[in-house]
Amino acid sequence: MLKANKPLIKLNNAAQWWNLKLEKEKILEMVIKEAHDIEFNLVEMRRHFHMHPETMYEEENTASYIENELKKIGFSPVRIAGTGITAILKGTKDGKTIGLRADMDALNITEKNDKLYISQIPGKMHACGHDAHMACLLGAARILWKYKEFLNGNIKFIFQPAEEGGAGAYKMINEGVLDDVDEIFGLHVWIPLESGEIGIRSGPVMASSDIFEIKIKGKGGHAAFPHLCIDPSAIVPEIYNALQKIISREIDPLETAVLSIPVFKGSNAHNIIPSRFTLKGTLRTLNSTVRDYIIKRMHEIVKGYAEAWRCKAELQFIEPSYPTVINDEDLTEKISEILAPLGPITSIPPSMGGEDFAFYQQKVSGVFLFLGIKNSEKGIIHPHHHPEFDIDESVLWKGVAIYSLLGFNKSFIT
Ligand code: NI
């Protein structure tokens, strides 16, 4: 719960102090101070979300909590895409509308931490840090509301459901979330980075993510009489190896692509040849031309092997697939400058992880950036999506400061 903290300075005094002219240093000083002032509340909110995780499109309690917090500040939150929420902050001067996005969903993982704030929902866990994103964006909403008279343009706070596979961003866009947004920013807490480091990269930063399924149909029967069957499992090793050869033999070694096929489903018994065999996997790339080529070759290979061995096969991709997260070059440069005083800023390598933030960037310019949360001394070292994943809460204030400065950015950079 947010407490009604005393403003750092009264607005009328602040206006005199700044002589109604915003200065970068003053904004920075104010944002850092305000973010530190609400650290206790940030931890409280993050732990509330952490203890009550909800997965894709079921974020009802999470959404209600966010709505309440926004209303307490003074916003009129609006529901979108089921459990998604937006809230608009109108500045007093004209300018662009900046979208600030936090994702809301948890994962189907059983938490194995021994912290007091461990998940209270069996089998579900905030193991990616989306609990922290929501807390930080609520913190920023509070700070930016307080200083709205200094904003040029508007800020749209976007709380998005179903990032983990449900393409919540895509659904929100279809329901008009970007209709009044000019630029968008997203933040992800990031375990590969040391606590407090800010990771930024221009261009492709997270991979496109396609989920696919290969269904091979043959003719089942007794395993002792394979000649009376058409065994679909017999061609699985060939298809598997051939698909890997697309990456190793047909893609430029300087390009990046990953094809993983971790799901094999065939017979349940040693003596039964199945009539169907299913493979499931994921394709990750940073370049759409490479992606298109691999998909074309996957279809040819699956069809070719199936026909050669009297089977029928179909390769299907689950839609919509997540595009590559591509950070706008100019905007990345601009925000690197804005955020530099909060640093250290690190130029990070691209990740083959996927992110549906990419859908927003297909419509408007945007940047997706990272905040380090790794702290070996506190034992916070486990990767995202791990049952022992945790975040270093001492950096929550910085997440708030990042969102706040991004919200302010047009006020002092243009
Ligand atoms: Ni995530």
Boltz pocket constraint, residues with backbone or C-beta under 6 A from the ligand:
constraints:
  - pocket:
      binder: B
      contacts: [[A, 128], [A, 129], [A, 130], [A, 163], [A, 188]]
      max_distance: 6.0
